[in-house]
Amino acid sequence: MPVIKYKTFEEAEKALWCFEPNQEYFKRVEKLFKTASALCKTKYPKGVYKYKTFEDAERDMEKWRRANY
């Protein structure tokens, strides 16, 4: 991959834009999302839960987050 120098951050940002995506572009995006999904496997229990207080809901949410890491 070549090294490209930019004078401003805006120039570098614009170089990342893809105005005419092709099949290869969409395959790369799909691979990116699959990789991100595999790295960030956050699982929450299914269902709808009722809580009497907001603190109870936060407690459960924190418990689920800790179970994922």
C-alpha positions as CSV (number, residue, x, y, z in Angstrom):
1,M,0.0,0.0,0.0
2,P,1.5,3.3,-1.0
3,V,2.2,6.1,1.5
4,I,0.2,9.2,0.6
5,K,0.8,12.6,2.2
6,Y,-2.0,15.2,2.7
7,K,-1.8,18.8,3.6
8,T,-5.0,18.9,5.6
9,F,-7.1,16.5,7.6
10,E,-10.0,17.3,5.2
11,E,-8.0,16.1,2.2
12,A,-7.2,12.8,3.9
13,E,-10.8,12.4,4.9
14,K,-12.1,12.9,1.4
15,A,-9.6,10.3,0.1
16,L,-11.5,7.7,2.1
17,W,-14.8,8.4,0.3
18,C,-16.0,6.0,-2.4
19,F,-18.3,7.7,-4.9
20,E,-18.6,4.8,-7.2
21,P,-18.7,1.5,-5.2
22,N,-18.3,-1.8,-7.0
23,Q,-18.7,-5.4,-6.0
24,E,-15.2,-5.5,-4.4
25,Y,-16.1,-2.5,-2.2
26,F,-19.3,-4.1,-0.9
27,K,-17.4,-7.4,-0.2
28,R,-14.8,-5.4,1.9
29,V,-17.6,-3.6,3.8
30,E,-19.3,-7.0,4.5
31,K,-16.0,-8.4,5.7
32,L,-15.5,-5.4,8.0
33,F,-18.9,-5.8,9.5
34,K,-18.4,-9.6,10.0
35,T,-15.1,-8.9,11.7
36,A,-16.5,-6.2,14.0
37,S,-19.4,-8.5,14.9
38,A,-17.1,-11.3,15.8
39,L,-15.0,-9.0,18.0
40,C,-17.9,-7.4,19.7
41,K,-20.2,-10.2,20.6
42,T,-22.5,-8.6,23.1
43,K,-25.4,-10.9,24.1
44,Y,-28.4,-9.8,26.1
45,P,-31.1,-12.1,27.3
46,K,-34.2,-12.3,25.2
47,G,-37.4,-10.9,26.4
48,V,-39.0,-7.8,27.9
49,Y,-38.2,-7.0,31.5
50,K,-40.1,-4.9,33.9
51,Y,-38.4,-3.0,36.8
52,K,-39.8,-1.1,39.7
53,T,-36.9,1.4,39.7
54,F,-34.4,2.7,37.2
55,E,-31.6,1.5,39.5
56,D,-32.9,-2.1,39.2
57,A,-32.7,-1.8,35.4
58,E,-29.2,-0.4,35.5
59,R,-28.1,-3.2,37.9
60,D,-29.3,-5.8,35.4
61,M,-27.7,-4.0,32.5
62,E,-24.3,-3.8,34.3
63,K,-24.6,-7.5,35.1
64,W,-25.2,-8.4,31.4
65,R,-22.3,-6.2,30.3
66,R,-19.9,-7.9,32.7
67,A,-21.1,-11.3,31.5
68,N,-20.0,-10.3,28.0
69,Y,-16.4,-9.4,28.9
